Amino acid sequence: MKALVFDVYGTLFDVSSLVEVCRDLLPQPEAFVASWRAKQLDYTFWRSLIGRYADFWQVTEEALSYVLKREGLSLSPGGRRRLLEAWLHLQPFPEVRTALASLPHCKRVVLSNGSPMMLSTLLTSAGLQKEFDTVLSVDTVRIYKPAPRVYELALQHIGGAREEIGFLSANGFDVVGAKTFGFTVYWVNRSGAVLDDLGVAPDATVRSLEEVAPLVQ
């Protein structure tokens, strides 16, 4: 592999770590976080299709407002701020640090829906910023995954053949998008999910980032 490209949310960082913050503020925190994440992704797809881009921080705030309204819940401004800022301090999955240390020393790139502010703060908070050579945000091309322009952004930065770029993601739509674009794709499927039946499959499926190193060396 000439380079390894990493998704962030759900791949390096555990979105369910938001539950601990929600637990102090809302009933049924697990269900709330699942609904919030689903609506957040819905809005990225919708905005990409209708050509009305807004950065991931705004999308995350809009999704929060929607789910609160739908569930008939209210929060103080301070409570809303706590929930939003929790996205800046998500916990890495337990194996992430060890897995990154075991991977070959090729170029490492982050490619994420996150805004530059969100990604910089998150990686710095977790002490992982030095693990990556470059952090790329969809904010540059103003459209969200799985639009081909997002993966083109990584290719332009790295250069070379598409199949020489290893792409790691836990998100099915991202796996399909990256593989359709031509990357060598490793699906980090921790939960045993079923991939959408779109005639596209990853090059390998792993249950943990620790399983990737033998495949790329």
PyMOL commands that set and color helices and strands:
alter all, ss='L'
color gray80, all
select helices_A, chain A and resi 15-23+29-50+56-70+77-89+96-102+116-126+129-131+138-140+148-158+162-164+172-181+209-211+213-216
alter helices_A, ss='H'
color red, helices_A
select strands_A, chain A and resi 3-6+13-14+91-92+107-112+134-137+165-169+184-188+204-206
alter strands_A, ss='S'
color yellow, strands_A
deselect
rebuild
show_as cartoon
